[in-house]
Amino acid sequence: MSAIGFGAKAWVASLGTYTAGRPIEEVARELGLGDPESILKLASNENSLGPSPRALEAMAKVAKRMHIYPDGDSFYLRSALAKKLGVTRDEIFLGHGSNEILALLGHVYLEAGTSAVMSAQAFVVYKLVSALYQAEAIEVPARAFGHDLDAMRAAIRPDTRLVFLANPNNPTGTVVSSTALYQFLDDLPEHVVAVIDEAYVELLPPRMQPDTLGYVREGKNVFVLRTFSKAHGLAGLRIGYAVAPPEGIALLNRVRQPFNVNAMAQAAALAALEDDAHIAKTRELVEEGLDQLSQGLAELGVDYVPSSANFLLVRVGRGQEYFQALLRERIIVRPVDNYGLSDYIRVTVGTREENQRFLDALSVVLGKGNS
Ligand SMILES: Cc1ncc(COP(=O)(O)O)c(C=O)c1O
């Protein structure tokens, strides 16, 4: 056995790791399923329409310049985002996915002796980031699968530095109303910074999207996080952004690596940002897909949590078993027992054909259909 871990910090060795949706190639290899093309992945809330066509074009154009380092300040993309969002360029920070920004926020705000508040059934990375910086994760039980904002407010302590809120939430698909969110933000004590993770917000009808950027413009203690991974269909490129008052952005810039956002991602995001048609098409696909899945599940007598995002929490009972059984049907979904939801699986909304394939496979593994 190697002694390489001898001098490692004990708390690092005890950290948990993020379990991602199973990659298609890995599942094909492990289960001997042959052609990876025949496997359907509905496990990571990706966009079933694929990348914005404009982004694909932009990527092809910049491909031959990949020997050159990227613009470390992402000037053009920050400018375009600022214009689109009605904020200033110095209120925008770009990251290697919003995941990187979550970790950098931990770097800036969390350490031993501090704490972060989050819902027990919110995106698991909040808990992992807290542990990474040796801060205590205060997990507040969810109410009806959503954030219990009153309980989260009550859980804030003098040593609390960050409050994480995913809206819509992953893995439950719930949203908090704009009124409740504004009330929560207005009531936050001065020593706490709110991280509002809006990874799925573009999928909401515009009238339901809360004006969290208004809080940024007013200089409040708020970081709004968004990503190009979901509605824009660019998960593979790893690019997300934070919008916050300039002082907050300046702090993030102190802890990031020089070229944390690659050139291909910058070019693709810039093009995707102008592709409103792709977002509208995606929103439509998700809306129709949620209807199709809800109806199909109801016909199968299977319960689910109504969702406002591109995934659905489905109550199969014994989620791990169903996850495995669906793998054998060449469909990858996500078990969610790590959120205390062992009766559920989470399934991403696909195209009409993909959703039907999932429903048919579920029917088979439930013993109600033919393989
Ligand atoms: C709520 C939430 N926040 C952040 C992320 C991370 O997204 P990104 O691909 O931008 O790192 C995800 C990804 O699934 C998510 O569900």
Ligand as a Chemical Component Dictionary entry (heavy atoms), coordinates in Angstrom:
data_LIG
# 
_chem_comp.id                   LIG 
_chem_comp.type                 NON-POLYMER 
_chem_comp.pdbx_formal_charge   0 
_chem_comp.three_letter_code    LIG 
# 
loop_
_chem_comp_atom.comp_id 
_chem_comp_atom.atom_id 
_chem_comp_atom.alt_atom_id 
_chem_comp_atom.type_symbol 
_chem_comp_atom.charge 
_chem_comp_atom.model_Cartn_x 
_chem_comp_atom.model_Cartn_y 
_chem_comp_atom.model_Cartn_z 
_chem_comp_atom.pdbx_ordinal 
LIG C1 C1 C 0 -29.328 23.528 -8.469  1  
LIG C2 C2 C 0 -28.065 23.343 -9.231  2  
LIG N1 N1 N 0 -27.085 24.231 -9.087  3  
LIG C3 C3 C 0 -25.932 24.127 -9.753  4  
LIG C4 C4 C 0 -25.707 23.068 -10.598 5  
LIG C5 C5 C 0 -24.381 22.966 -11.280 6  
LIG O1 O1 O 0 -24.451 23.327 -12.584 7  
LIG P1 P1 P 0 -23.163 23.615 -13.471 8  
LIG O2 O2 O 0 -23.215 22.652 -14.585 9  
LIG O3 O3 O 0 -23.309 25.048 -13.904 10 
LIG O4 O4 O 0 -21.957 23.440 -12.603 11 
LIG C6 C6 C 0 -26.679 22.103 -10.785 12 
LIG C7 C7 C 0 -26.426 20.957 -11.666 13 
LIG O5 O5 O 0 -27.117 20.002 -11.744 14 
LIG C8 C8 C 0 -27.888 22.243 -10.085 15 
LIG O6 O6 O 0 -28.856 21.334 -10.203 16 
# 
loop_
_chem_comp_bond.comp_id 
_chem_comp_bond.atom_id_1 
_chem_comp_bond.atom_id_2 
_chem_comp_bond.value_order 
_chem_comp_bond.pdbx_ordinal 
LIG C1 C2 SING 1  
LIG C2 N1 SING 2  
LIG C2 C8 DOUB 3  
LIG N1 C3 DOUB 4  
LIG C3 C4 SING 5  
LIG C4 C5 SING 6  
LIG C4 C6 DOUB 7  
LIG C5 O1 SING 8  
LIG O1 P1 SING 9  
LIG P1 O2 DOUB 10 
LIG P1 O3 SING 11 
LIG P1 O4 SING 12 
LIG C6 C7 SING 13 
LIG C6 C8 SING 14 
LIG C7 O5 DOUB 15 
LIG C8 O6 SING 16 
# 
